[in-house]
Amino acid sequence: MDKYSLLREIADSWVLLAMFIFFLGVIVWAFRPGSRKVHQDTASIPFRNEDRPGVSKAEERQS
C-alpha cells in the first residue's frame, strides 16, 4: 500500500470521526446550561448605549 492511499484511508475514517466529535463538543459547549447569561450579555452589546452614547456600565452603576 502506498503512502497516499494509507493517508487517504485515515483521513476518510478517523479524521472525519475526530472532526464530527469536535463539532458535537462545540455544540454541547455552546448550549451548556451556564452559558445563557453570557450569550444574552453578548447579544445586547449593540443596544447598551442607545440612550447615552459612550457611557460604560461602570458609569451607569455610579449614577
DAFEN-V749799 format. One record per residue. N is the residue number from 1. RES is the residue in three letters. PSI is psi in whole degrees, 0 to 359 (999 if undefined). OMEGA is omega in radians with two decimals (999 if undefined). NEAR is the number of other C-alpha atoms within 12 Angstrom. Layout:
n:N res:RES psi:PSI omega:OMEGA near:NEAR
n:N res:RES psi:PSI omega:OMEGA near:NEAR
This chain:
n:1 res:MET psi:130 omega:-3.14 near:8
n:2 res:ASP psi:167 omega:-3.04 near:8
n:3 res:LYS psi:319 omega:-3.12 near:9
n:4 res:TYR psi:314 omega:-3.12 near:11
n:5 res:SER psi:320 omega:3.11 near:11
n:6 res:LEU psi:312 omega:3.13 near:13
n:7 res:LEU psi:323 omega:3.11 near:14
n:8 res:ARG psi:319 omega:3.12 near:15
n:9 res:GLU psi:317 omega:3.11 near:15
n:10 res:ILE psi:316 omega:-3.12 near:15
n:11 res:ALA psi:324 omega:-3.13 near:15
n:12 res:ASP psi:336 omega:-3.07 near:15
n:13 res:SER psi:292 omega:-2.99 near:14
n:14 res:TRP psi:321 omega:3.14 near:15
n:15 res:VAL psi:322 omega:3.07 near:15
n:16 res:LEU psi:318 omega:3.10 near:15
n:17 res:LEU psi:317 omega:3.13 near:14
n:18 res:ALA psi:319 omega:3.12 near:15
n:19 res:MET psi:322 omega:3.11 near:15
n:20 res:PHE psi:318 omega:3.10 near:14
n:21 res:ILE psi:320 omega:3.07 near:14
n:22 res:PHE psi:317 omega:3.11 near:14
n:23 res:PHE psi:314 omega:3.12 near:14
n:24 res:LEU psi:323 omega:3.09 near:15
n:25 res:GLY psi:319 omega:3.10 near:14
n:26 res:VAL psi:319 omega:3.12 near:13
n:27 res:ILE psi:314 omega:3.12 near:13
n:28 res:VAL psi:318 omega:3.14 near:14
n:29 res:TRP psi:320 omega:-3.11 near:15
n:30 res:ALA psi:327 omega:-3.09 near:16
n:31 res:PHE psi:21 omega:3.12 near:15
n:32 res:ARG psi:154 omega:-3.05 near:15
n:33 res:PRO psi:325 omega:-3.06 near:11
n:34 res:GLY psi:1 omega:-3.04 near:12
n:35 res:SER psi:356 omega:-3.09 near:15
n:36 res:ARG psi:315 omega:-3.11 near:14
n:37 res:LYS psi:319 omega:-3.14 near:14
n:38 res:VAL psi:316 omega:-3.13 near:15
n:39 res:HIS psi:321 omega:3.11 near:16
n:40 res:GLN psi:321 omega:3.11 near:14
n:41 res:ASP psi:317 omega:3.12 near:14
n:42 res:THR psi:321 omega:-3.13 near:13
n:43 res:ALA psi:335 omega:-3.10 near:12
n:44 res:SER psi:2 omega:-3.12 near:13
n:45 res:ILE psi:314 omega:-3.10 near:14
n:46 res:PRO psi:341 omega:-3.05 near:13
n:47 res:PHE psi:4 omega:-3.07 near:15
n:48 res:ARG psi:316 omega:-3.04 near:18
n:49 res:ASN psi:38 omega:-3.10 near:15
n:50 res:GLU psi:321 omega:-3.10 near:12
n:51 res:ASP psi:315 omega:-3.10 near:11
n:52 res:ARG psi:95 omega:-3.11 near:12
n:53 res:PRO psi:138 omega:3.04 near:13
n:54 res:GLY psi:4 omega:-3.14 near:14
n:55 res:VAL psi:127 omega:-3.13 near:16
n:56 res:SER psi:170 omega:3.13 near:16
n:57 res:LYS psi:323 omega:3.14 near:15
n:58 res:ALA psi:320 omega:3.12 near:9
n:59 res:GLU psi:329 omega:3.10 near:12
n:60 res:GLU psi:323 omega:-3.14 near:14
n:61 res:ARG psi:326 omega:-3.10 near:8
n:62 res:GLN psi:331 omega:-3.10 near:8
n:63 res:SER psi:999 omega:999 near:8
